[in-house]
């Protein structure tokens, strides 16, 4: 099951902010997140590494602070992803989208947990991101399999219950999570109701 792959584009001055954002996206939603540092010396090897990564990502998120558009590296990354026809979601921290992405609608960043939740909800519900929906659901199923506590499970189950249809692979993944992860048990709020609904709709059973 393949997770959604995200590239966070930023400048080195915002390393801490972007590191926290990356951690939340990876830990809670199990997205595969790639970041590149603005202070890496520009070279042939750097170009090759960045290009190879940009070719395989699903979603490009430029983190727009006041420093962002002053960097030649971030502007080059934007040019690359537009040439590759990748999906772009600008994240406004301080600055509005400019240049090649000036006509893109930005998501306003507030606190990191809320922002990550908004990104995920957008992937599930916005028609402009419909082509990424299955990958986003894959990531959520992987997150359920790796949930470390009941609170995290409750957040994930709430998201999963809003999804009208799962693929066969996703159902097997959910079934595995419920049967093998002790943090995905009936003691977690809404898990029992979720399993009952899945059993009726997909004619599957669970260990407990």
C-alpha positions in Angstrom: 0.0 0.0 0.0 1.6 3.2 -1.2 1.4 6.4 1.0 1.0 9.9 -0.3 4.4 11.5 -1.0 4.9 15.2 -0.1 7.7 17.6 -0.8 7.9 20.6 1.6 9.7 23.5 -0.1 11.2 26.1 2.3 14.2 28.2 3.2 16.8 27.3 5.9 15.6 30.1 8.2 12.3 28.1 8.6 14.0 24.8 9.3 12.5 24.3 12.8 8.9 25.2 11.6 9.1 22.9 8.6 10.7 20.1 10.7 7.7 20.2 13.1 5.3 20.2 10.2 7.0 17.3 8.6 7.0 15.3 11.9 3.3 15.8 12.4 2.4 14.9 8.8 4.5 11.7 9.0 3.7 10.7 12.6 -0.1 11.2 12.5 -1.0 10.6 8.9 2.0 8.5 7.7 2.6 10.6 4.6 6.1 10.2 3.2 7.5 13.7 3.5 10.7 15.0 1.8 12.4 18.3 2.6 15.5 19.9 1.1 17.6 22.5 2.9 18.0 25.9 1.3 21.6 26.1 2.5 22.8 23.0 0.5 25.5 24.0 -1.9 24.0 24.1 -5.4 25.7 21.4 -7.5 25.1 18.8 -10.1 24.5 16.1 -7.4 22.0 18.4 -5.6 20.1 19.1 -8.8 19.9 15.4 -9.6 18.7 14.4 -6.1 16.1 17.1 -6.0 14.8 16.3 -9.5 14.6 12.6 -8.8 12.5 13.4 -5.7 10.3 15.9 -7.4 9.5 13.4 -10.2 8.2 10.8 -7.7 6.2 13.0 -5.3 2.5 13.4 -5.4 2.0 16.8 -3.7 4.3 19.9 -3.5 3.8 22.2 -0.6 5.7 25.5 -0.6 5.9 26.9 2.9 5.5 30.7 2.3 7.2 32.8 4.8 8.6 36.3 4.0 11.9 34.7 3.1 10.6 32.1 0.7 10.6 34.0 -2.6 14.0 35.4 -2.1 15.6 32.0 -2.5 16.8 30.9 -5.9 16.5 27.2 -4.8 12.8 27.4 -3.8 12.0 29.3 -7.0 13.8 26.6 -9.0 11.8 23.9 -7.2 8.6 25.6 -8.1 9.6 25.8 -11.8 10.5 22.1 -11.8 7.2 20.9 -10.3 5.2 23.0 -12.6 7.1 21.6 -15.6 6.4 18.1 -14.2 2.7 19.0 -13.8 2.7 18.1 -10.1 -0.1 19.1 -7.7 0.8 22.3 -5.7 -0.7 23.4 -2.4 0.8 26.7 -1.2 0.9 27.1 2.6 0.8 30.7 3.7 2.7 31.4 6.9 3.4 35.1 6.1 3.6 35.6 2.4 1.1 35.2 -0.5 1.9 33.0 -3.5 4.0 35.0 -6.0 5.5 34.5 -9.5 4.5 31.2 -11.2 2.1 30.2 -8.4 0.5 33.7 -7.9 -2.8 32.3 -9.2 -2.9 29.4 -6.7 -5.1 29.6 -3.7 -3.0 29.2 -0.5 -4.0 27.5 2.7 -3.4 29.7 5.7 -1.2 28.1 8.3 -2.2 28.4 11.9 -1.0 25.9 14.5 0.6 22.7 13.1 -2.0 20.1 14.2 -4.9 22.1 12.8 -3.0 22.8 9.6 -2.2 19.1 9.1 -5.8 18.2 9.7 -6.9 20.8 7.1 -4.4 19.4 4.6 -5.8 15.9 5.0 -9.4 17.0 4.9 -8.7 19.0 1.7 -7.2 15.8 0.1 -10.4 13.9 1.0 -13.0 16.4 0.0 -11.7 18.9 -2.5 -12.4 18.0 -6.2 -9.1 19.6 -7.2 -7.2 16.9 -5.2 -9.5 14.0 -6.1 -6.7 12.2 -7.9 -4.7 12.0 -4.6 -7.6 10.7 -2.5 -6.8 7.0 -2.6 -3.1 7.7 -1.7 -4.3 9.9 1.2 -6.6 7.1 2.4 -3.7 4.6 2.1 -1.7 6.8 4.4 -4.5 7.0 6.9 -4.8 3.2 6.9 -1.1 2.9 7.5 -1.4 5.3 10.3 -4.1 3.2 11.9 -1.9 0.2 11.7 0.9 2.1 13.5 -1.2 4.0 16.0 0.5 4.2 19.4 -2.4 5.3 21.7 -6.1 5.5 21.9 -6.2 9.3 21.4 -4.4 8.9 18.1 -6.7 6.0 17.1 -9.8 8.1 17.9 -8.5 10.9 15.5 -7.9 8.4 12.8 -11.2 6.6 13.2 -13.0 9.9 13.0 -11.3 10.6 9.6 -11.9 7.0 8.3 -15.6 7.1 9.2 -16.1 10.1 6.9 -14.8 8.1 3.9 -17.7 6.5 1.9 -15.7 3.8 0.1 -12.6 1.8 0.5 -10.6 -0.3 -1.9 -10.1 -4.0 -1.2 -6.5 -3.4 -0.2 -7.5 -0.6 2.2 -10.2 -2.9 3.8 -7.5 -5.6 4.4 -5.3 -2.9 5.9 -8.0 -1.7 8.3 -8.8 -5.3 9.2 -5.2 -6.0 10.0 -5.0 -2.9 12.1 -8.0 -3.8 14.2 -6.9 -7.4 14.6 -3.2 -6.9 15.4 -2.8 -3.4 17.0 -3.8 -3.3 20.6 -4.3 0.5 20.4 -7.1 -0.1 17.8 -9.5 -1.9 20.2 -13.1 -1.5 21.2 -11.9 0.6 24.1 -11.0 3.4 21.7 -14.0 5.6 21.1 -16.0 4.8 17.8 -13.9 1.7 16.9 -16.7 -0.7 17.6 -19.2 1.2 15.6 -16.7 1.6 12.7 -16.1 -2.2 12.7 -19.8 -3.0 12.7 -20.4 -0.7 9.8 -17.5 -2.2 7.8 -18.7 -5.7 8.6 -22.1 -5.0 7.2 -21.0 -3.2 4.1 -18.0 -5.3 3.1 -19.0 -8.7 4.6 -15.8 -9.0 6.7 -15.1 -10.1 10.2 -12.8 -9.0 13.0 -10.9 -11.1 15.5 -12.8 -9.6 18.5 
